[in-house]
């Protein structure tokens, strides 16, 4: 179930996702501040500034490390996908060129069939990538 939510969030267009996530974060912050200020007076909260500052500093560092690791993971995934796509394109080009082995007149149909099969596969991959489920 968690994976499905991640796929759904990843499918949201960037121009919609950024304002949506910023608005949700600001709304949670505003509601949290309102709740805390309605329960405690500012004088009561001043005693916790030192402890709170250290906790927020620690949480900020943890968030920064987590974000950095997530970015490294995303970049690694991107470069792996890019390398795989380049390898597959090179393999398809080699297969299409390998069809020239069938150079005898009676093998012309085999050559054409192999080239057509490689082209059909490449088109199927492009169609699958451009129109995901």
N, C-alpha and C positions, 0 to 999 in steps of 0.2 A: 504494500500500500504506500509506503514512504517513497518508493521509487517512482510510482505513478504521479505523486504530487510533484516530485522533482521534474519529471518530464513535462507536466502541465505548466509549471512555473517557467521552465526553459522555453516553452513554446510561445509565451507571451511576448509580443513585439517590444523592443527596447524602448521605443518612444512612449509606450503605455506603462511598462514595468517600472521605470525609474520614478515617475511622479507617484505611481501607486505605492511603491515601497517607501518612498520618502514621506508620503502623507500618512501611511499607517504608523511609521516610526514616530512622527511628530504627534500624532493623535495619542499614541500610548504614552509618550513623554508628558504631554499636557494633562492627560487624565491622571497619571501617576503623581505629578506635582500637585494637582488639585486635591487628590486624596490625602497626601502627606500633609499639606498645609491646612487641610480642614481638621486633621487629627491633632497635629502638634503645632505649637507656637514657634516663631523664629528663635526665641530665646532658648527653648528646649532643644532645638536643632543645632545651635552653635557649639555645644559641647561635643558633638559628634563630627565636627568638621575635620579634625586631624585624622581620626580613624577612617572616616569616609573617604578622605583624599587618598590615603594609602590604598584602600580597597579599590577605588576607581582607577588609580594608577596601575595596580596589579591587573585588574580586569582589562584595561586598555592594552597592556603588554600581551596578555593572553590572546586578546582579539587580534592584535597585530600579527602575532605568530601564526594563529589559525588562518587568517586571511592570506598571509604569505605562503603557507603550505597549500592552501586551496589554489592560489594562482600558479604555483609551481606545478601542481597536479594537472590543472587545466592546460597549461602550456605543454606539458609532457604528452597529454592526450592529443592535443592539436598536432604536435610534431610527429607523433606516431601515425596519426591518420594521414597526414601529408606524405610521409614516407611510404605508407602502404599504397596510397593513390598513385604516387610516382612509379612504384614498382609494378603495379598492375597496368598502368599505361605503357610502360616499357615492354612488359610481357606481351600485351596485345599488339604493339607495333612489331615485335619480333615474330609473333605468330602470323601476322598478316604478311610479313616479308618471307616467312618460311613457306608460304604457299607457292612461292616461285620454284620450289623444288619440283613441283608437278609441271615440268616444262615440255613434256612430250605432247604431241597433238591429241592422243587418246586420253590424256590426263587433264585436259582443259576443263572438263566438267568438275573434276575433283578440286582443281585449283579455285575455280569460281565458287564452289560450295564451301570451301574452307574460308575464303575471304568473306563470303556472305555471312557465315556463321560467326566469325570474329566481329564483323560490323554489327550484326544483330545483337550480340552479347554486349558490345559497348553501348549501343543505343538503349538496351534494357537497363544497364547500370545507370546511365544518365537519367533515364525516365524515373527510375526508382529513387535516385537521390533527389531529383528536383520535385517529386511529389511523394513525400513520406506519408506513412499511415497516420 
